[in-house]
Amino acid sequence: MAAKALGIVTSGNRIKVEGMQAFRPVSAFTFVGRYRMIDFPLSNLSNSEIERIQIFAGQNPRSLAEHVGTGRHYGINSKRGKIQLLFSPQSEVNEIYNTDIASFLYNEDVIDRVKADYVIIVPSYMVFAQDYKALLAAHIEAGNDITLLYHKVNNADTAFMNCEFLELDDEKSVKSIQTNIGGKKSKNIFMNSYIMKKDLFIDLVNEAKKKSSMYNLFNIVNDKAAAEELNIKAVQHKGYFEAITDFKSYYDANLELTDYKAASSLFTTKWPIYTRTNDACPTQYVEGASVKKSLISNGSIIAGTVENCIIGRGVTIEPGAVIKNSVICSEVTIAKDTVIENQVVDKYAKILHAKEIIADPENPGYIKRLDTL
């Protein structure tokens, strides 16, 4: 009989994305037009036959709750599976108290009630595909106490800031977990994914609280690795991987997927990414429209020029408008003859009077949700 596991999706309590995060948690961010960030961890868990899932909602969770709903669109069988949104109080005294450990402790009884031998803990702010069923089987067979997932990168000196990375020995045992602040290019970026027995997880959460109110889960796991108290191994992830840790990384990760090769490494027929469907009509391309190297969602009307862009659902781009290197979220209207370059335009914004909005590609601009310019 296969081991039962509880999937836990963390909120990314230390992630700060200026602008967009004022309206919703990172897990509810639009990604490549038709998806939300939460779709990737939930699809990974569902495809891995993990059907009991708890999502830590973070701040401003309304849009996340609306999008996840009952979870049926993720293929979760409601008779034997369940998706729960869990909440935790946010400290206004000091941000250092808003840890994942604090969230786990606040919901400890809810976690403990789930009949599962293992927990699979995954982040909501990273985008990748992963078979957790195979990873769990390998974890059990190897007899590990904890298995961590990592991705080897060659740009850690300029990217993946505020992520953690793993120091490993030749046997892939974890020697330490450290925060990336640049320096070396090549690092093993920790994907904030853990597999361990549920009882061990609860013990670590309580031990972390006793050690420090500032501790996150990786801190107590790092302590155990340094003291060699537990058998902690790492498994390398292959394929597409990005971490949304700030506004620039969100912008870059979206536009990266306008490249067919990059998109093909994430979206495959064998490993579907589910999302809430929208029964809008196909996008209409008006005579004179020009679209190059872009991903266009359904329900839009394109009458202008679009190059290297992500266009969300229900977007209207009027004749003569030129949109380049930008992420346009759902239900945005861009008036005729408007020029927009290197921008993220949030949902329901209307660009009616501004004729030119151009930013440096290294410092992309942000147009607020519901704003009219």
C-alpha positions in Angstrom: 0.0 0.0 0.0 1.4 3.4 -1.0 2.3 5.8 1.8 -0.1 8.6 2.3 1.2 12.2 2.2 -0.3 15.6 3.0 0.7 18.4 0.6 1.4 21.7 2.3 1.8 24.8 0.1 3.5 27.6 1.9 2.8 31.3 1.4 6.3 32.6 0.9 6.2 34.8 4.0 9.5 36.4 3.3 8.8 37.3 -0.3 8.1 40.9 -1.1 7.0 42.0 -4.6 6.4 45.7 -4.6 3.2 46.9 -6.2 1.3 43.7 -7.0 1.5 42.2 -3.5 -0.6 45.1 -2.1 -3.6 43.5 -3.7 -3.1 39.7 -3.3 -0.5 37.2 -2.1 2.2 35.9 -4.5 0.3 32.7 -4.9 -2.6 34.6 -6.6 -0.3 36.5 -9.0 -1.2 36.1 -12.7 1.4 34.1 -14.5 1.8 33.9 -18.3 -1.6 35.4 -18.8 -4.0 32.6 -18.0 -2.5 30.9 -14.9 -2.0 31.9 -11.3 1.2 31.0 -9.3 -0.8 28.6 -7.1 -1.7 26.5 -10.2 1.9 25.1 -10.4 2.3 23.6 -6.9 -1.4 22.4 -6.9 -1.0 20.8 -10.3 2.3 19.1 -9.3 0.6 17.7 -6.2 -2.5 16.6 -8.0 -0.5 14.9 -10.8 1.5 13.2 -8.1 -1.8 11.7 -6.6 -1.5 13.8 -3.5 -5.1 14.7 -2.8 -5.1 16.1 0.7 -3.6 19.6 0.3 -3.4 22.6 2.7 -2.6 26.1 1.3 -1.3 28.8 3.6 -3.1 31.8 2.2 -0.9 34.8 3.3 -2.2 38.4 3.3 -5.1 39.7 1.2 -6.3 36.1 0.3 -9.6 36.9 -1.3 -8.5 36.5 -4.9 -6.6 33.3 -4.0 -9.7 31.8 -2.3 -11.9 32.7 -5.4 -9.4 31.1 -7.8 -8.9 27.9 -5.9 -12.5 27.4 -5.0 -13.3 23.7 -4.2 -10.2 22.6 -6.1 -12.2 20.5 -8.6 -10.4 22.1 -11.5 -7.1 20.6 -10.2 -8.4 17.1 -10.6 -8.9 16.5 -6.8 -11.4 13.8 -6.1 -13.8 15.3 -3.6 -14.7 12.0 -2.1 -11.2 11.1 -0.9 -9.3 14.4 -1.3 -9.7 17.9 0.0 -8.1 21.4 -0.5 -8.1 23.6 2.6 -7.1 27.3 2.8 -5.4 28.0 6.1 -4.9 31.4 7.7 -2.6 32.8 10.4 -2.5 36.1 12.2 0.1 38.6 10.8 2.1 40.4 13.4 2.1 44.1 13.1 4.7 44.5 15.8 7.6 43.4 13.7 7.8 41.5 10.4 10.4 39.1 11.8 7.5 37.3 13.7 5.7 36.5 10.4 7.5 33.1 9.9 6.2 29.9 8.3 6.8 28.3 11.8 4.3 30.7 13.3 1.8 29.8 10.6 2.3 26.1 11.1 1.9 26.4 14.9 -1.3 28.4 14.5 -2.7 25.5 12.4 -1.0 22.6 14.2 -4.2 20.9 15.2 -5.6 21.1 11.6 -2.3 19.6 10.2 -2.2 16.9 12.9 -5.8 15.7 12.2 -5.0 14.7 8.6 -4.4 11.0 8.4 -1.1 10.9 6.6 2.3 9.4 7.3 4.3 12.1 5.4 4.2 15.7 4.5 5.3 17.2 1.2 6.0 20.9 1.7 6.2 23.1 -1.4 6.4 26.8 -2.1 3.8 29.0 -3.9 6.3 31.5 -5.3 8.4 29.1 -7.4 7.5 27.8 -10.9 8.5 24.3 -11.9 7.1 20.8 -12.6 7.9 18.0 -10.3 6.7 14.4 -9.7 6.4 14.2 -5.9 5.0 10.7 -6.0 8.4 9.4 -7.4 10.3 11.7 -5.0 8.4 10.3 -2.0 9.0 6.7 -3.1 12.7 7.5 -3.5 12.8 9.2 0.0 11.2 6.1 1.6 13.5 3.6 -0.2 16.6 5.6 0.8 15.6 5.7 4.4 16.1 9.5 4.6 14.8 11.6 7.5 14.3 14.6 5.2 14.6 15.0 1.5 15.1 18.5 0.0 14.8 19.5 -3.6 17.3 21.9 -5.3 18.0 23.3 -8.7 21.6 24.0 -9.8 22.0 27.5 -11.4 24.8 29.5 -12.9 23.5 33.0 -12.2 23.2 33.1 -8.5 25.4 36.1 -8.4 22.7 38.2 -10.0 19.5 36.2 -9.5 17.6 34.2 -6.9 18.4 36.7 -4.2 16.7 36.0 -0.8 16.4 32.3 -1.8 18.4 29.7 0.1 21.0 27.5 -1.3 22.4 24.1 -0.2 25.9 23.1 0.6 26.2 19.4 -0.2 28.9 16.8 0.1 29.7 14.2 -2.5 26.9 11.9 -1.3 24.3 14.7 -1.6 24.0 15.0 2.1 23.0 18.5 3.2 25.8 20.2 5.2 24.1 23.6 5.5 21.3 25.8 4.2 22.3 29.4 3.6 20.7 32.6 2.2 21.9 33.7 -1.3 23.3 37.2 -1.3 25.3 36.9 -4.5 29.0 36.1 -4.8 29.5 32.8 -6.6 27.6 32.1 -9.8 27.1 28.4 -9.4 24.9 27.4 -6.5 22.4 24.7 -5.6 19.2 26.9 -5.1 16.9 25.3 -2.5 13.4 25.0 -3.9 11.8 25.2 -0.5 10.5 21.7 -1.0 10.7 19.1 1.8 9.6 15.5 2.3 9.6 14.0 5.8 7.3 12.1 8.2 4.5 14.2 9.5 5.5 13.5 13.1 9.0 14.7 12.5 7.7 17.8 10.9 5.5 18.6 13.9 8.4 18.0 16.2 10.7 20.3 14.2 8.1 23.1 14.2 7.8 23.0 18.0 11.5 22.8 18.5 12.0 25.8 16.2 9.5 27.8 18.2 11.5 27.1 21.4 14.8 28.1 19.8 13.7 31.4 18.3 10.5 33.3 17.3 12.5 34.4 14.2 13.0 30.8 12.9 11.6 29.5 9.7 11.5 25.8 8.8 14.8 26.0 6.9 16.5 27.4 10.0 15.7 24.4 12.2 16.5 21.9 9.4 19.8 23.7 8.9 20.5 23.3 12.6 19.9 19.5 12.3 22.1 19.3 9.2 25.0 21.2 10.9 24.8 18.9 14.0 24.4 15.8 11.8 21.4 14.8 13.9 19.3 13.7 11.0 19.9 12.1 7.6 19.1 15.0 5.3 19.6 14.3 1.6 19.1 16.5 -1.5 17.7 15.6 -4.9 18.5 17.7 -8.0 15.6 19.0 -10.1 15.9 19.2 -13.8 13.8 21.3 -16.2 12.3 24.8 -16.0 12.7 26.6 -12.7 12.1 30.2 -11.7 11.6 31.9 -8.3 9.4 35.0 -7.9 11.2 36.8 -5.1 10.8 40.4 -6.3 9.1 42.5 -9.0 12.0 42.2 -11.5 12.0 38.4 -11.2 8.3 38.3 -11.8 8.6 40.4 -14.9 11.6 38.4 -16.2 10.0 35.0 -15.5 6.9 35.9 -17.5 8.7 37.2 -20.5 11.1 34.3 -20.5 8.2 32.0 -21.4 7.5 33.9 -24.6 10.4 31.7 -25.8 9.1 28.5 -27.3 11.9 26.3 -25.9 11.5 27.6 -22.4 7.7 27.2 -22.5 8.0 23.7 -23.9 10.2 22.7 -20.9 7.4 23.7 -18.5 4.2 22.9 -20.3 3.9 19.3 -21.5 0.9 17.1 -22.3 2.2 14.4 -19.9 2.2 16.8 -17.0 -0.7 19.2 -17.3 -0.9 22.5 -15.4 -4.5 23.1 -14.3 -6.2 26.4 -13.8 -9.7 27.8 -13.4 -11.3 27.8 -16.8 -12.8 30.9 -18.4 -15.3 30.3 -21.2 -14.6 33.4 -23.1 -14.5 33.4 -26.9 -11.1 33.1 -28.7 -9.0 36.3 -29.1 -10.0 38.4 -32.1 -7.2 39.9 -34.3 -8.4 42.9 -36.1 -7.2 43.7 -39.6 -3.9 45.6 -39.3 -2.9 43.9 -36.0 0.7 42.6 -35.6 1.7 40.0 -33.0 5.2 38.7 -32.6 6.8 36.3 -30.0 3.9 36.7 -27.5 1.5 34.6 -25.5 -2.1 35.8 -25.9 -4.9 34.6 -23.7 -8.5 34.1 -24.8 -11.2 36.7 -24.8 -9.0 39.6 -26.0 -9.3 42.0 -28.9 -5.9 42.9 -30.6 -6.0 45.7 -33.1 -2.5 47.2 -32.4 1.1 45.9 -32.4 2.3 43.4 -29.7 5.9 42.2 -29.5 7.5 40.0 -26.9 4.5 40.3 -24.5 2.3 38.3 -22.2 -1.4 39.3 -22.7 -4.0 38.2 -20.2 -7.7 37.4 -20.7 -10.1 40.0 -21.8 -7.5 42.6 -22.9 -8.4 45.3 -25.4 -5.6 46.8 -27.5 -6.9 49.5 -29.8 -5.6 50.4 -33.3 -2.2 52.1 -33.4 -1.2 51.0 -29.9 2.3 49.5 -29.7 3.0 47.2 -26.7 6.6 45.8 -26.3 8.3 43.7 -23.7 5.4 44.0 -21.3 3.1 41.8 -19.1 -0.5 42.9 -19.5 -2.8 41.3 -16.9 -6.5 40.5 -17.5 -9.2 43.0 -18.4 -6.9 45.8 -19.3 -7.8 48.4 -21.9 -5.1 50.2 -23.9 -6.3 53.1 -26.1 -5.3 53.8 -29.7 -1.8 55.1 -30.5 -0.5 54.4 -27.0 3.1 53.2 -26.7 3.9 50.9 -23.7 7.3 49.3 -23.2 8.8 47.3 -20.3 5.8 47.5 -18.1 3.6 45.3 -15.9 0.0 46.5 -16.3 -2.1 45.1 -13.5 -5.7 43.9 -13.8 -8.6 46.3 -14.8 -6.2 49.2 -15.6 -7.2 51.6 -18.3 -4.5 53.4 -20.3 -6.7 56.1 -22.0 -4.9 59.4 -21.9 -1.1 58.6 -21.4 0.4 58.3 -24.9 3.8 56.9 -24.0 4.8 54.8 -21.0 8.4 53.5 -21.3 10.7 52.2 -18.6 14.3 50.8 -18.6 14.1 47.0 -19.1 16.4 46.6 -16.1 13.9 48.5 -14.0 10.4 47.8 -15.5 7.5 49.9 -14.6 4.3 49.0 -12.8 0.8 50.3 -13.5 -1.6 49.7 -10.6 -4.7 47.5 -10.5 -7.9 49.4 -11.3 -5.9 52.5 -12.2 -6.8 54.9 -15.0 -4.0 56.8 -16.8 
